[in-house]
Amino acid sequence: MLRQSRKMAHLRHAQTQPDGPCQTGFQDVHLLHNCLPGIGMADVSLKTAVAGLALPHPLIINAITGGAPDVAQTNRALAQVAKAAGCAMAVGSQYASLEDKSVRHTFSCVREEYPDGVLFANLGAHVSLDEAQEAVEMLEAQALQIHLNVGQELVMQEGDRDFAGYLDRIASLVRHLSVPVIVKETGCGMGAEQVRRLAEAGVAAIDVGGAGGTNFLAIEAARSGQMLASELMAWGIPTAISTVEAKAVLPPAVSLIASGGLRTASDMVKSLALGAHAVAVAGPVVQRLAVSAEQAVQWLAALRYEIQQLMVLCGAENLAALHAAPLVITGQTAEWLRARGLYPDSRSAVKQS
């Protein structure tokens, strides 16, 4: 099937395509050193919660793949990595398994490998309530991740061209689904206006999926042999900016996940300091998994340790303290936020008209 062959191509290109070309914006975010932190490494807690789900630390393995027989082993190995690292995990879009029951095992194997883990099911915003419930039951998932990928669909030669009704469908899922709904962008970021509307629709969490990391527009162009205009290749809201835009309008009850080009512990701590409750990565895990599962687990463990180190350097014993820690935003990121009515020096909300 076309959908299955596309999944294989996505996985292959995700391991070879570079990030970007636009930057994530984290180069403009500066954490302040605290020479009197008053805490030690043993005092730092990484515990957090997303969509009402308690997590031992803020690292999430984000949606990657599934839906084709040849990627079942990848999903199984990712679940093993997630279990060893204590990470929540999202699967890739399950729509292929709704069309073709023979590939359901490429998703259900994740629960087999990670029976006690926090798992997110994944579908697009066009799905029905019955389809969404089926995807959740397939994984015994604790939440449903709805992905928004308008840019990718427009570049995809066989992709969708009509995106009407998405918000209404999401609101319906929120009202009727048995688990909380997380809405995720896939690399083009989210602006404050759309985040506010999603929060008003009742979603439990937002994953900004900002620009600067894995570029699905570039992946689709490579898959079909297209040459994209430079403006399209760099399309989107950088992750650091999207995180601030989302935080500015989200009510306290809605969780914020930062993703999109987070490659270092520094990027992740900056995301958390900007207000995120968790951070999510996908491409770097797959790249290390291609070497060995052990390397992927070791990388995630090293990230956790480095995050704790940086929190000590900021004088933050937990994520609530990190949210309040001082930081400085400079350069193009600061210019963008000021133009949008966001004041990075005071972290004030978007101006209300």
RODO-2510 file (C-alpha; in nm, 4 decimals, decimal comma):
residues 353
     n   res          X          Y          Z
     1     m     0,0000     0,0000     0,0000
     2     l     0,1064     0,3584    -0,0652
     3     r     0,0681     0,4560     0,3007
     4     q     0,2937     0,1695     0,4117
     5     s     0,5669     0,2476     0,1593
     6     r     0,5475     0,6115     0,2681
     7     k     0,6128     0,5117     0,6302
     8     m     0,9291     0,3316     0,5278
     9     a     1,0471     0,6325     0,3264
    10     h     0,9768     0,8683     0,6164
    11     l     1,1837     0,6564     0,8527
    12     r     1,4722     0,6339     0,6061
    13     h     1,4786     1,0063     0,5286
    14     a     1,4391     1,1025     0,8960
    15     q     1,7742     0,9351     0,9612
    16     t     1,9538     1,1102     0,6752
    17     q     1,7957     1,4552     0,6297
    18     p     1,9606     1,7392     0,8250
    19     d     1,7679     1,9533     1,0742
    20     g     1,6422     2,2937     0,9738
    21     p     1,7263     2,4935     0,7692
    22     c     1,5824     2,7517     1,0083
    23     q     1,7171     2,7595     1,3633
    24     t     1,5165     2,6592     1,6683
    25     g     1,5767     2,9936     1,8411
    26     f     1,7406     2,8444     2,1493
    27     q     2,0674     3,0175     2,0587
    28     d     1,8915     3,3380     2,1708
    29     v     1,7737     3,1982     2,5065
    30     h     2,0252     3,2365     2,7892
    31     l     1,9977     3,0732     3,1300
    32     l     2,1489     3,2685     3,4192
    33     h     2,4134     3,1109     3,6373
    34     n     2,3295     3,0961     4,0075
    35     c     2,6519     3,0942     4,2099
    36     l     2,4533     3,0354     4,5308
    37     p     2,2111     2,7615     4,4255
    38     g     2,1562     2,6337     4,7783
    39     i     2,0908     2,2811     4,6463
    40     g     2,2833     1,9747     4,5326
    41     m     2,2257     1,7144     4,2636
    42     a     2,0418     1,4896     4,5094
    43     d     1,7891     1,7674     4,5746
    44     v     1,6786     1,7984     4,2119
    45     s     1,3484     1,6353     4,1199
    46     l     1,2580     1,5866     3,7538
    47     k     0,9038     1,4693     3,8251
    48     t     0,6362     1,6274     3,6100
    49     a     0,2891     1,5679     3,4708
    50     v     0,1419     1,5916     3,1206
    51     a    -0,2309     1,5773     3,0497
    52     g    -0,2852     1,4704     3,4080
    53     l    -0,0418     1,1789     3,3738
    54     a     0,2418     1,1641     3,6275
    55     l     0,5865     1,1182     3,4707
    56     p     0,9175     1,0455     3,6485
    57     h     1,1004     1,2931     3,4265
    58     p     1,0165     1,5280     3,1372
    59     l     1,1738     1,3301     2,8491
    60     i     0,9223     1,1870     2,5988
    61     i     1,0011     0,9751     2,2924
    62     n     0,7803     1,1403     2,0346
    63     a     0,5781     1,0005     1,7456
    64     i     0,7982     0,8329     1,4863
    65     t     0,6633     0,5403     1,2858
    66     g     0,4394     0,2361     1,2504
    67     g     0,1876     0,1046     0,9991
    68     a     0,4173    -0,0998     0,7767
    69     p     0,5400    -0,4548     0,8418
    70     d     0,9061    -0,3619     0,8061
    71     v     0,8951    -0,1010     1,0850
    72     a     0,7426    -0,3241     1,3512
    73     q     1,0875    -0,4079     1,4846
    74     t     1,1714    -0,0376     1,5082
    75     n     0,8639     0,0316     1,7190
    76     r     0,9351    -0,2730     1,9334
    77     a     1,2926    -0,1542     1,9921
    78     l     1,1758     0,2008     2,0668
    79     a     0,9390     0,0643     2,3311
    80     q     1,2271    -0,1286     2,4858
    81     v     1,4332     0,1928     2,4944
    82     a     1,1429     0,3873     2,6448
    83     k     1,0979     0,1243     2,9137
    84     a     1,4683     0,1188     3,0024
    85     a     1,4820     0,4988     3,0128
    86     g     1,1478     0,5454     3,1897
    87     c     1,0126     0,7654     2,9102
    88     a     0,6568     0,8203     2,8006
    89     m     0,6265     0,7313     2,4313
    90     a     0,4048     0,8264     2,1381
    91     v     0,3655     0,6056     1,8317
    92     g     0,3401     0,7347     1,4769
    93     s     0,0081     0,7806     1,2997
    94     q    -0,2069     0,4699     1,3401
    95     y    -0,4335     0,5414     1,0454
    96     a    -0,2710     0,2714     0,8342
    97     s    -0,3764     0,0148     1,0941
    98     l    -0,7365     0,1338     1,0708
    99     e    -0,7285     0,0766     0,6947
   100     d    -0,5356    -0,2505     0,7094
   101     k    -0,5739    -0,4702     1,0170
   102     s    -0,2673    -0,6736     0,9183
   103     v    -0,0354    -0,3949     1,0379
   104     r    -0,1958    -0,3463     1,3799
   105     h     0,0873    -0,5439     1,5369
   106     t     0,3343    -0,2708     1,4356
   107     f     0,1650    -0,0579     1,7021
   108     s     0,0317    -0,3093     1,9545
   109     c     0,3839    -0,4488     1,9944
   110     v     0,4705    -0,1277     2,1812
   111     r     0,2338    -0,2177     2,4647
   112     e     0,3628    -0,5748     2,4644
   113     e     0,7157    -0,4460     2,5251
   114     y     0,6173    -0,1678     2,7646
   115     p     0,3198    -0,3025     2,9621
   116     d     0,3375    -0,0441     3,2407
   117     g     0,4471     0,2541     3,0350
   118     v     0,2702     0,5780     2,9519
   119     l     0,1817     0,5534     2,5825
   120     f     0,0171     0,8047     2,3494
   121     a    -0,1907     0,6861     2,0550
   122     n    -0,1628     0,9009     1,7407
   123     l    -0,3956     1,0026     1,4573
   124     g    -0,4656     1,3009     1,2333
   125     a    -0,7354     1,5592     1,3000
   126     h    -0,9684     1,4226     1,0305
   127     v    -1,0583     1,1034     1,2188
   128     s    -1,3932     1,0013     1,3630
   129     l    -1,4593     0,9293     1,7296
   130     d    -1,4854     0,5562     1,6592
   131     e    -1,1493     0,5570     1,4812
   132     a    -0,9882     0,7509     1,7635
   133     q    -1,1253     0,5132     2,0246
   134     e    -1,0015     0,2151     1,8241
   135     a    -0,6515     0,3641     1,8075
   136     v    -0,6509     0,4181     2,1841
   137     e    -0,7699     0,0645     2,2538
   138     m    -0,5075    -0,0792     2,0175
   139     l    -0,2344     0,0477     2,2508
   140     e    -0,4279     0,0624     2,5757
   141     a    -0,3039     0,4197     2,5529
   142     q    -0,3342     0,6745     2,8333
   143     a    -0,3798     0,9659     2,5889
   144     l    -0,4430     1,0373     2,2210
   145     q    -0,2021     1,2586     2,0323
   146     i    -0,3669     1,4392     1,7385
   147     h    -0,1050     1,5545     1,4903
   148     l    -0,1388     1,8650     1,2729
   149     n     0,0725     1,8492     0,9578
   150     v    -0,0748     2,0923     0,7060
   151     g     0,2656     2,1849     0,5617
   152     q     0,3648     1,8239     0,5110
   153     e     0,0316     1,7368     0,3485
   154     l     0,0586     2,0252     0,1027
   155     v     0,4046     1,9147    -0,0106
   156     m     0,3074     1,5465    -0,0203
   157     q     0,1928     1,4739    -0,3760
   158     e    -0,0833     1,2414    -0,2540
   159     g    -0,1533     1,4535     0,0564
   160     d    -0,4685     1,6270     0,1751
   161     r    -0,5672     1,9662     0,0379
   162     d    -0,8692     2,0428     0,2573
   163     f    -0,8222     2,1181     0,6272
   164     a    -1,1657     2,2510     0,7153
   165     g    -1,3329     2,1390     1,0361
   166     y    -1,0215     2,0332     1,2251
   167     l    -1,0960     2,2348     1,5373
   168     d    -1,4550     2,1099     1,5567
   169     r    -1,3388     1,7482     1,5265
   170     i    -1,0776     1,7982     1,7968
   171     a    -1,3377     1,9528     2,0275
   172     s    -1,5673     1,6551     1,9669
   173     l    -1,2897     1,4108     2,0507
   174     v    -1,2165     1,6013     2,3711
   175     r    -1,5807     1,5769     2,4758
   176     h    -1,6331     1,2097     2,3994
   177     l    -1,3025     1,0230     2,4052
   178     s    -1,2153     0,8060     2,7045
   179     v    -0,8637     0,9545     2,7423
   180     p    -0,7176     1,3073     2,7328
   181     v    -0,6307     1,4627     2,3974
   182     i    -0,2887     1,6086     2,3173
   183     v    -0,2533     1,8185     2,0015
   184     k     0,0863     1,8182     1,8313
   185     e     0,2368     2,0048     1,5381
   186     t     0,4864     1,8149     1,3254
   187     g     0,7596     2,0698     1,2664
   188     c     0,5987     2,4015     1,1737
   189     g     0,5197     2,5216     1,5254
   190     m     0,2105     2,6788     1,6810
   191     g     0,1157     3,0440     1,7226
   192     a    -0,0583     3,1891     2,0256
   193     e    -0,3881     3,2376     1,8425
   194     q    -0,4226     2,8710     1,7479
   195     v    -0,3006     2,7518     2,0876
   196     r    -0,5656     2,9647     2,2567
   197     r    -0,8395     2,8144     2,0370
   198     l    -0,7204     2,4603     2,1100
   199     a    -0,7165     2,5322     2,4825
   200     e    -1,0705     2,6692     2,4585
   201     a    -1,1679     2,3443     2,2830
   202     g    -1,0590     2,1604     2,5954
   203     v    -0,7396     1,9805     2,4933
   204     a    -0,5317     1,8490     2,7826
   205     a    -0,1888     1,9309     2,6364
   206     i    -0,0155     2,1120     2,3513
   207     d     0,3025     1,9879     2,1812
   208     v     0,4326     2,2845     1,9830
   209     g     0,6402     2,0783     1,7350
   210     g     0,8375     2,3841     1,6307
   211     a     1,0580     2,4492     1,3300
   212     g     1,4301     2,3824     1,3385
   213     g     1,4417     2,0053     1,3836
   214     t     1,3279     1,7187     1,1623
   215     n     1,1797     1,8846     0,8543
   216     f     0,8872     1,6883     0,7108
   217     l     0,8467     1,9314     0,4220
   218     a     1,2045     1,8496     0,3209
   219     i     1,1427     1,4781     0,3766
   220     e     0,8381     1,4833     0,1480
   221     a     1,0304     1,6802    -0,1131
   222     a     1,3152     1,4277    -0,1020
   223     r     1,0704     1,1365    -0,1199
   224     s     0,9073     1,2705    -0,4366
   225     g     1,2123     1,4353    -0,5953
   226     q     1,0691     1,7877    -0,5654
   227     m     1,2671     2,1099    -0,5392
   228     l     1,1069     2,3311    -0,2753
   229     a     1,1412     2,7079    -0,2654
   230     s     1,3697     2,8264     0,0138
   231     e     1,0741     2,9969     0,1855
   232     l     0,8919     2,6645     0,2078
   233     m     1,2003     2,4756     0,3244
   234     a     1,2347     2,7203     0,6146
   235     w     0,8608     2,7540     0,6828
   236     g     0,7392     2,7565     1,0410
   237     i     0,7685     2,9089     1,3857
   238     p     1,0989     2,8278     1,5593
   239     t     1,0594     2,6009     1,8604
   240     a     1,1780     2,8473     2,1257
   241     i     0,9408     3,1124     1,9952
   242     s     0,6503     2,8709     1,9643
   243     t     0,7060     2,7584     2,3231
   244     v     0,6788     3,1174     2,4477
   245     e     0,3758     3,1888     2,2279
   246     a     0,1977     2,8818     2,3635
   247     k     0,2890     2,9446     2,7271
   248     a     0,1604     3,3000     2,7036
   249     v    -0,1987     3,1914     2,6407
   250     l    -0,2316     2,8462     2,7978
   251     p    -0,4355     2,8169     3,1174
   252     p    -0,2598     2,6372     3,4057
   253     a    -0,4638     2,3202     3,3530
   254     v    -0,3262     2,2622     3,0010
   255     s     0,0181     2,1027     2,9797
   256     l     0,2877     2,2281     2,7428
   257     i     0,5312     1,9993     2,5607
   258     a     0,8247     2,1468     2,3703
   259     s     0,9546     1,9580     2,0667
   260     g     1,1258     2,0343     1,7403
   261     g     1,5031     2,0225     1,7139
   262     l     1,5811     1,9680     2,0825
   263     r     1,9213     1,8054     2,0578
   264     t     2,1007     1,8909     2,3825
   265     a     2,0239     1,9075     2,7538
   266     s     2,0719     2,2842     2,7279
   267     d     1,7938     2,3114     2,4671
   268     m     1,5691     2,1050     2,6906
   269     v     1,6342     2,3024     3,0080
   270     k     1,5741     2,6247     2,8167
   271     s     1,2404     2,4827     2,6956
   272     l     1,1459     2,3908     3,0500
   273     a     1,2543     2,7319     3,1786
   274     l     1,0295     2,8908     2,9138
   275     g     0,7357     2,7070     3,0679
   276     a     0,7211     2,3586     2,9159
   277     h     0,6208     2,0681     3,1397
   278     a     0,7976     1,8124     2,9211
   279     v     1,0226     1,7886     2,6158
   280     a     0,9940     1,5401     2,3305
   281     v     1,2485     1,3991     2,0857
   282     a     1,2204     1,1568     1,7966
   283     g     1,4892     1,1759     1,5275
   284     p     1,7919     1,1564     1,7615
   285     v     1,6535     0,8441     1,9278
   286     v     1,6021     0,6691     1,5936
   287     q     1,9511     0,7664     1,4797
   288     r     2,1076     0,6166     1,7913
   289     l     1,8816     0,3146     1,7757
   290     a     2,0255     0,2447     1,4301
   291     v     2,3562     0,1839     1,6090
   292     s     2,2158     0,0013     1,9111
   293     a     1,9366     0,0190     2,1649
   294     e     2,2036     0,0512     2,4332
   295     q     2,3350     0,3710     2,2748
   296     a     1,9846     0,5210     2,2664
   297     v     1,9265     0,4346     2,6332
   298     q     2,2654     0,5754     2,7331
   299     w     2,1970     0,8997     2,5461
   300     l     1,8645     0,9480     2,7259
   301     a     2,0257     0,8693     3,0623
   302     a     2,3029     1,1203     2,9933
   303     l     2,0434     1,3832     2,9051
   304     r     1,8661     1,3316     3,2359
   305     y     2,1914     1,3731     3,4283
   306     e     2,2888     1,6856     3,2323
   307     i     1,9417     1,8352     3,2845
   308     q     1,9876     1,7883     3,6588
   309     q     2,3315     1,9526     3,6410
   310     l     2,1928     2,2542     3,4583
   311     m     1,9059     2,2831     3,7061
   312     v     2,1581     2,2999     3,9903
   313     l     2,3460     2,5710     3,8000
   314     c     2,0169     2,7632     3,7766
   315     g     1,9359     2,7021     4,1433
   316     a     1,6161     2,5131     4,0528
   317     e     1,5287     2,2069     4,2603
   318     n     1,2244     2,1182     4,0499
   319     l     1,0428     2,2219     3,7338
   320     a     0,8263     2,4769     3,9134
   321     a     1,1411     2,6508     4,0343
   322     l     1,2911     2,6311     3,6849
   323     h     0,9787     2,7964     3,5406
   324     a     1,0472     3,0913     3,7720
   325     a     1,4246     3,1052     3,7172
   326     p     1,5515     3,4216     3,5453
   327     l     1,6611     3,4051     3,1836
   328     v     1,7516     3,6447     2,9041
   329     i     1,6194     3,6354     2,5474
   330     t     1,8145     3,8236     2,2818
   331     g     1,8529     3,8523     1,9058
   332     q     1,5911     3,7646     1,6473
   333     t     1,3903     3,5656     1,9021
   334     a     1,3527     3,8720     2,1270
   335     e     1,2636     4,0888     1,8276
   336     w     0,9929     3,8425     1,7206
   337     l     0,8426     3,8218     2,0700
   338     r     0,8345     4,2000     2,1125
   339     a     0,6707     4,2391     1,7710
   340     r     0,4072     3,9892     1,8818
   341     g     0,3397     4,1712     2,2077
   342     l     0,5362     3,9260     2,4200
   343     y     0,7939     4,0669     2,6575
   344     p     1,0687     3,8090     2,7157
   345     d     1,2215     4,0130     2,9966
   346     s     0,9037     3,9827     3,2029
   347     r     0,7415     3,6749     3,0404
   348     s     0,4159     3,8677     3,0177
   349     a     0,1194     3,7343     2,8248
   350     v     0,0227     3,8223     2,4716
   351     k    -0,1469     4,1599     2,4687
   352     q    -0,5228     4,1315     2,4516
   353     s    -0,6859     4,3399     2,1837
***
